[in-house]
Amino acid sequence: MRVAVVDDHEMFRAGVIATLQPYFHIVGQAADVEGSIAMIADIRPDVVLLDVHVPGGEGGGGAEILAKSQPLSPASAFLALSVSDSPQDVGSVIRAGARGYVTKTITGDDLISSIKQVHEGYAVFSPKLAGFVLSAFQGAPMDGAGGARGRDEELDLLSGREQEVMRLIARGYTYKEVAAELFISIKTVETHMSNVLRKLQLSNRTELTRWAADRRIV
């Protein structure tokens, strides 16, 4: 089976590839939207393992890669692998055409199994995400283009990375834990957190937790 890996964290991407290489033929990798689309169009892998928050393009991350790559490689199956377990992120890539969505807490054996199942045509989701997937299709009002109506303008102020940091902090993670989870420095976490509070006009993480809970995004 020919597998490509899309993730902007170089060390994490290398770790995933090392885990998968004994079982699959890793035919490509990329770290941004433009590079991913070009790689998928050129190589046409059987399965693309796709991070949700990838820089570049028009800011749409994994969902943008999906939308632009599928016409170029219609036989490829996409499996999202992300640190995020928010309903918004799950819904965006599922609507865009991903066949499955698992979080980065998954074990190596389960990831290998998930890739095989997606390749065989099955839908694969981490257990706690199943409800989000149903909501993405049953509960959310849709606009004429098939997207969710009524975007959260405040949430849209944050970049993909800032949203990742925000969600983890709102769940109670320490800066050190966020840094380890996202493979970035504590200083970078502090910078993202400062930007989040400034953009949302909040004073501290307690207010941030309340803000996120009110929107049901943690």
Number of C-alpha atoms within 10 A of each C-alpha: 13 17 26 25 26 28 26 19 16 13 11 14 18 14 11 16 19 12 15 19 11 9 13 16 15 19 17 19 22 22 19 20 28 18 16 27 22 16 19 28 18 12 14 23 24 21 23 29 24 29 29 28 25 26 19 15 14 9 14 19 23 28 27 21 26 27 17 18 20 20 11 15 18 11 13 21 24 28 30 25 26 22 17 21 21 16 18 17 21 26 24 21 27 22 18 19 16 26 21 24 30 24 18 19 12 15 10 13 10 12 21 15 13 22 24 17 16 20 22 10 10 13 14 21 20 16 9 11 19 15 11 19 21 12 14 21 14 10 11 14 12 14 10 7 7 10 16 18 12 10 10 9 8 10 17 10 13 17 16 19 14 18 21 22 25 26 21 20 22 21 16 13 15 14 19 14 15 22 18 12 16 17 13 13 14 16 12 13 23 16 12 20 21 15 16 21 16 12 13 14 12 14 11 12 16 13 14 22 19 12 16 18 14 10 10 11 19 18
